[in-house]
Amino acid sequence: MNEFKHNFDVHSFNTRHRADLFPPTITLSKYHKRIKIFNHLPQHIKHLFYNIKKFKAALKKFLLLGSFYTLDEYYDWNSMSDLGTLI
């Protein structure tokens, strides 16, 4: 997480995607894949990145309930209601 900046580090606008990771200027695909995966997480999980213990617990619960078999399935989920009782 220390390698990446967040949108709120780059600008001061209070947008709904301010907790998303800001893509670095380098063109390495491994960084872009990691950023894309993080940015598709639900907002309440992204806001836990400062507390690694809570972040890992919430992420594990989300992934177990989602049962994503491919990255495409993960990218295509629409809302928390798709995942049942995760909230």
Steps between C-alpha positions, in 0.01 A plus 500: 500500500793735556591480131171652386328836538128544552284747313465714814881535504496640146208745528285648774160442339258291707395245238352155545818344359739688727601174676597338169863456411648750260678325210874567493661653196700184438357255252565172677198277459541337841436834671199577283349157576545551875345846482205373296435222752516741795280760330224241443471425872192630683549845655472380860791258447719758324461735796650237731842497331656694791415218740653191338335256741147628430579532129609137473196376696255700288675399177495132594128516585425680173695250288350196675146626456565605141660168401663659196661238278655740252599864495226561243238381750651728762496801266140429394333494842263795522405567858508371853151355448659260252697351788213440738561570866845654479389839628 
